[in-house]
Amino acid sequence: MSYKDILVYLDDGDSNSERVKAAFLLAKLHNAHLTGVTLASVKPRHLKIADTKAETRISQVEAEDRAKGFTELAKEQGIESDCRVIKGGMGEAAYKFAQFARNFDLLMLRQANPNNKNFALIKAVTEEVILYSGRPIYFMPYIGAHRIPCKKAMIAWDGSPPATRAVHDALPMLQHIEKVTILVAQEGKKKTEKGQLLASNLVTHLKRHGVNAKVRRVTTGSFDVPTVLLNEIAENDIDFLVMGGYGTPNLKQKIFGGVTRTLLSSMVIPVFMSH
């Protein structure tokens, strides 16, 4: 299995170069076509004057420069690529991005940095793409990833349809990872026999795809699931997390479940998510 058509989001943030580097590695590994996408509505980082017209003009020029630079760099790397600049304000750009993203095997996005002037735009794009693209997403943390390519993966497993879809969408990546742990988190006295049974079946299923995985069962105790996941990531040197993305288009104010929301805001490693 492999990805043949990968999309990567481009901007002028500090994490951009590392995200592009990861995209190049994946494109080479899977012999995939790589498409860069950037937004003309990304606000210039160093513009100090409050001039809307100047900001719009500079944003457009910088977007075109990013697209050109990406295409040239991909050519130097011997990667088949193209790039697209999406125009429009925050809502329009997010909608166009989600629609455009539907015809790719994998999307590579960035975590929104609350200290970035484009935080609202990136957050809007993230929400729209998760809900409406129907495609798996590889999120890169804005603090960067400490190990690319990844070596140790953890699957946050609860037996749900979103988690199931995420695992199967991630198979082309899991097949190249050295160690895979299936984490089943038991909350208090809540019965998890069904989830554990599914985890055992998942081990067998993954082995048939060339993925050697082991189940790890933990009890959350007084902690919530996101805290347990983050602790497990730190204690076991995990550098890649696979999980389901939760949320419904009809309840936009509850776009993400607690686990998804917390991990996207506290992301310390790349997160692979499907909705």
Secondary structure as a PSIPRED ss2 file (coil, helix, strand):
# PSIPRED VFORMAT (PSIPRED V4.0)

   1 M C   1.000  0.000  0.000
   2 S C   1.000  0.000  0.000
   3 Y C   1.000  0.000  0.000
   4 K C   1.000  0.000  0.000
   5 D E   0.000  0.000  1.000
   6 I E   0.000  0.000  1.000
   7 L E   0.000  0.000  1.000
   8 V E   0.000  0.000  1.000
   9 Y E   0.000  0.000  1.000
  10 L E   0.000  0.000  1.000
  11 D C   1.000  0.000  0.000
  12 D C   1.000  0.000  0.000
  13 G C   1.000  0.000  0.000
  14 D C   1.000  0.000  0.000
  15 S C   1.000  0.000  0.000
  16 N H   0.000  1.000  0.000
  17 S H   0.000  1.000  0.000
  18 E H   0.000  1.000  0.000
  19 R H   0.000  1.000  0.000
  20 V H   0.000  1.000  0.000
  21 K H   0.000  1.000  0.000
  22 A H   0.000  1.000  0.000
  23 A H   0.000  1.000  0.000
  24 F H   0.000  1.000  0.000
  25 L H   0.000  1.000  0.000
  26 L H   0.000  1.000  0.000
  27 A H   0.000  1.000  0.000
  28 K H   0.000  1.000  0.000
  29 L H   0.000  1.000  0.000
  30 H H   0.000  1.000  0.000
  31 N C   1.000  0.000  0.000
  32 A C   1.000  0.000  0.000
  33 H E   0.000  0.000  1.000
  34 L E   0.000  0.000  1.000
  35 T E   0.000  0.000  1.000
  36 G E   0.000  0.000  1.000
  37 V E   0.000  0.000  1.000
  38 T E   0.000  0.000  1.000
  39 L E   0.000  0.000  1.000
  40 A C   1.000  0.000  0.000
  41 S C   1.000  0.000  0.000
  42 V C   1.000  0.000  0.000
  43 K C   1.000  0.000  0.000
  44 P C   1.000  0.000  0.000
  45 R C   1.000  0.000  0.000
  46 H C   1.000  0.000  0.000
  47 L C   1.000  0.000  0.000
  48 K C   1.000  0.000  0.000
  49 I C   1.000  0.000  0.000
  50 A C   1.000  0.000  0.000
  51 D C   1.000  0.000  0.000
  52 T H   0.000  1.000  0.000
  53 K H   0.000  1.000  0.000
  54 A H   0.000  1.000  0.000
  55 E H   0.000  1.000  0.000
  56 T H   0.000  1.000  0.000
  57 R H   0.000  1.000  0.000
  58 I H   0.000  1.000  0.000
  59 S H   0.000  1.000  0.000
  60 Q H   0.000  1.000  0.000
  61 V H   0.000  1.000  0.000
  62 E H   0.000  1.000  0.000
  63 A H   0.000  1.000  0.000
  64 E H   0.000  1.000  0.000
  65 D H   0.000  1.000  0.000
  66 R H   0.000  1.000  0.000
  67 A H   0.000  1.000  0.000
  68 K H   0.000  1.000  0.000
  69 G H   0.000  1.000  0.000
  70 F H   0.000  1.000  0.000
  71 T H   0.000  1.000  0.000
  72 E H   0.000  1.000  0.000
  73 L H   0.000  1.000  0.000
  74 A H   0.000  1.000  0.000
  75 K H   0.000  1.000  0.000
  76 E H   0.000  1.000  0.000
  77 Q C   1.000  0.000  0.000
  78 G C   1.000  0.000  0.000
  79 I C   1.000  0.000  0.000
  80 E C   1.000  0.000  0.000
  81 S E   0.000  0.000  1.000
  82 D E   0.000  0.000  1.000
  83 C E   0.000  0.000  1.000
  84 R E   0.000  0.000  1.000
  85 V E   0.000  0.000  1.000
  86 I E   0.000  0.000  1.000
  87 K C   1.000  0.000  0.000
  88 G C   1.000  0.000  0.000
  89 G C   1.000  0.000  0.000
  90 M H   0.000  1.000  0.000
  91 G H   0.000  1.000  0.000
  92 E H   0.000  1.000  0.000
  93 A H   0.000  1.000  0.000
  94 A H   0.000  1.000  0.000
  95 Y H   0.000  1.000  0.000
  96 K H   0.000  1.000  0.000
  97 F H   0.000  1.000  0.000
  98 A H   0.000  1.000  0.000
  99 Q H   0.000  1.000  0.000
 100 F H   0.000  1.000  0.000
 101 A H   0.000  1.000  0.000
 102 R H   0.000  1.000  0.000
 103 N H   0.000  1.000  0.000
 104 F C   1.000  0.000  0.000
 105 D C   1.000  0.000  0.000
 106 L E   0.000  0.000  1.000
 107 L E   0.000  0.000  1.000
 108 M E   0.000  0.000  1.000
 109 L E   0.000  0.000  1.000
 110 R E   0.000  0.000  1.000
 111 Q C   1.000  0.000  0.000
 112 A C   1.000  0.000  0.000
 113 N C   1.000  0.000  0.000
 114 P C   1.000  0.000  0.000
 115 N C   1.000  0.000  0.000
 116 N C   1.000  0.000  0.000
 117 K C   1.000  0.000  0.000
 118 N C   1.000  0.000  0.000
 119 F H   0.000  1.000  0.000
 120 A H   0.000  1.000  0.000
 121 L H   0.000  1.000  0.000
 122 I H   0.000  1.000  0.000
 123 K H   0.000  1.000  0.000
 124 A H   0.000  1.000  0.000
 125 V H   0.000  1.000  0.000
 126 T H   0.000  1.000  0.000
 127 E H   0.000  1.000  0.000
 128 E H   0.000  1.000  0.000
 129 V H   0.000  1.000  0.000
 130 I H   0.000  1.000  0.000
 131 L H   0.000  1.000  0.000
 132 Y H   0.000  1.000  0.000
 133 S C   1.000  0.000  0.000
 134 G C   1.000  0.000  0.000
 135 R C   1.000  0.000  0.000
 136 P C   1.000  0.000  0.000
 137 I E   0.000  0.000  1.000
 138 Y E   0.000  0.000  1.000
 139 F E   0.000  0.000  1.000
 140 M E   0.000  0.000  1.000
 141 P C   1.000  0.000  0.000
 142 Y C   1.000  0.000  0.000
 143 I C   1.000  0.000  0.000
 144 G C   1.000  0.000  0.000
 145 A C   1.000  0.000  0.000
 146 H C   1.000  0.000  0.000
 147 R C   1.000  0.000  0.000
 148 I C   1.000  0.000  0.000
 149 P C   1.000  0.000  0.000
 150 C C   1.000  0.000  0.000
 151 K C   1.000  0.000  0.000
 152 K E   0.000  0.000  1.000
 153 A E   0.000  0.000  1.000
 154 M E   0.000  0.000  1.000
 155 I E   0.000  0.000  1.000
 156 A E   0.000  0.000  1.000
 157 W C   1.000  0.000  0.000
 158 D C   1.000  0.000  0.000
 159 G C   1.000  0.000  0.000
 160 S C   1.000  0.000  0.000
 161 P H   0.000  1.000  0.000
 162 P H   0.000  1.000  0.000
 163 A H   0.000  1.000  0.000
 164 T H   0.000  1.000  0.000
 165 R H   0.000  1.000  0.000
 166 A H   0.000  1.000  0.000
 167 V H   0.000  1.000  0.000
 168 H H   0.000  1.000  0.000
 169 D H   0.000  1.000  0.000
 170 A C   1.000  0.000  0.000
 171 L H   0.000  1.000  0.000
 172 P H   0.000  1.000  0.000
 173 M H   0.000  1.000  0.000
 174 L H   0.000  1.000  0.000
 175 Q C   1.000  0.000  0.000
 176 H C   1.000  0.000  0.000
 177 I C   1.000  0.000  0.000
 178 E C   1.000  0.000  0.000
 179 K E   0.000  0.000  1.000
 180 V E   0.000  0.000  1.000
 181 T E   0.000  0.000  1.000
 182 I E   0.000  0.000  1.000
 183 L E   0.000  0.000  1.000
 184 V E   0.000  0.000  1.000
 185 A E   0.000  0.000  1.000
 186 Q E   0.000  0.000  1.000
 187 E C   1.000  0.000  0.000
 188 G C   1.000  0.000  0.000
 189 K C   1.000  0.000  0.000
 190 K C   1.000  0.000  0.000
 191 K C   1.000  0.000  0.000
 192 T C   1.000  0.000  0.000
 193 E H   0.000  1.000  0.000
 194 K H   0.000  1.000  0.000
 195 G H   0.000  1.000  0.000
 196 Q H   0.000  1.000  0.000
 197 L H   0.000  1.000  0.000
 198 L H   0.000  1.000  0.000
 199 A H   0.000  1.000  0.000
 200 S H   0.000  1.000  0.000
 201 N H   0.000  1.000  0.000
 202 L H   0.000  1.000  0.000
 203 V H   0.000  1.000  0.000
 204 T H   0.000  1.000  0.000
 205 H H   0.000  1.000  0.000
 206 L H   0.000  1.000  0.000
 207 K H   0.000  1.000  0.000
 208 R C   1.000  0.000  0.000
 209 H C   1.000  0.000  0.000
 210 G C   1.000  0.000  0.000
 211 V C   1.000  0.000  0.000
 212 N C   1.000  0.000  0.000
 213 A E   0.000  0.000  1.000
 214 K E   0.000  0.000  1.000
 215 V E   0.000  0.000  1.000
 216 R E   0.000  0.000  1.000
 217 R E   0.000  0.000  1.000
 218 V E   0.000  0.000  1.000
 219 T E   0.000  0.000  1.000
 220 T C   1.000  0.000  0.000
 221 G C   1.000  0.000  0.000
 222 S C   1.000  0.000  0.000
 223 F C   1.000  0.000  0.000
 224 D C   1.000  0.000  0.000
 225 V H   0.000  1.000  0.000
 226 P H   0.000  1.000  0.000
 227 T H   0.000  1.000  0.000
 228 V H   0.000  1.000  0.000
 229 L H   0.000  1.000  0.000
 230 L H   0.000  1.000  0.000
 231 N H   0.000  1.000  0.000
 232 E H   0.000  1.000  0.000
 233 I H   0.000  1.000  0.000
 234 A H   0.000  1.000  0.000
 235 E H   0.000  1.000  0.000
 236 N C   1.000  0.000  0.000
 237 D C   1.000  0.000  0.000
 238 I C   1.000  0.000  0.000
 239 D C   1.000  0.000  0.000
 240 F E   0.000  0.000  1.000
 241 L E   0.000  0.000  1.000
 242 V E   0.000  0.000  1.000
 243 M E   0.000  0.000  1.000
 244 G E   0.000  0.000  1.000
 245 G C   1.000  0.000  0.000
 246 Y C   1.000  0.000  0.000
 247 G C   1.000  0.000  0.000
 248 T C   1.000  0.000  0.000
 249 P C   1.000  0.000  0.000
 250 N C   1.000  0.000  0.000
 251 L C   1.000  0.000  0.000
 252 K H   0.000  1.000  0.000
 253 Q H   0.000  1.000  0.000
 254 K H   0.000  1.000  0.000
 255 I C   1.000  0.000  0.000
 256 F C   1.000  0.000  0.000
 257 G C   1.000  0.000  0.000
 258 G H   0.000  1.000  0.000
 259 V H   0.000  1.000  0.000
 260 T H   0.000  1.000  0.000
 261 R H   0.000  1.000  0.000
 262 T H   0.000  1.000  0.000
 263 L H   0.000  1.000  0.000
 264 L H   0.000  1.000  0.000
 265 S H   0.000  1.000  0.000
 266 S C   1.000  0.000  0.000
 267 M C   1.000  0.000  0.000
 268 V C   1.000  0.000  0.000
 269 I C   1.000  0.000  0.000
 270 P C   1.000  0.000  0.000
 271 V E   0.000  0.000  1.000
 272 F E   0.000  0.000  1.000
 273 M E   0.000  0.000  1.000
 274 S E   0.000  0.000  1.000
 275 H C   1.000  0.000  0.000
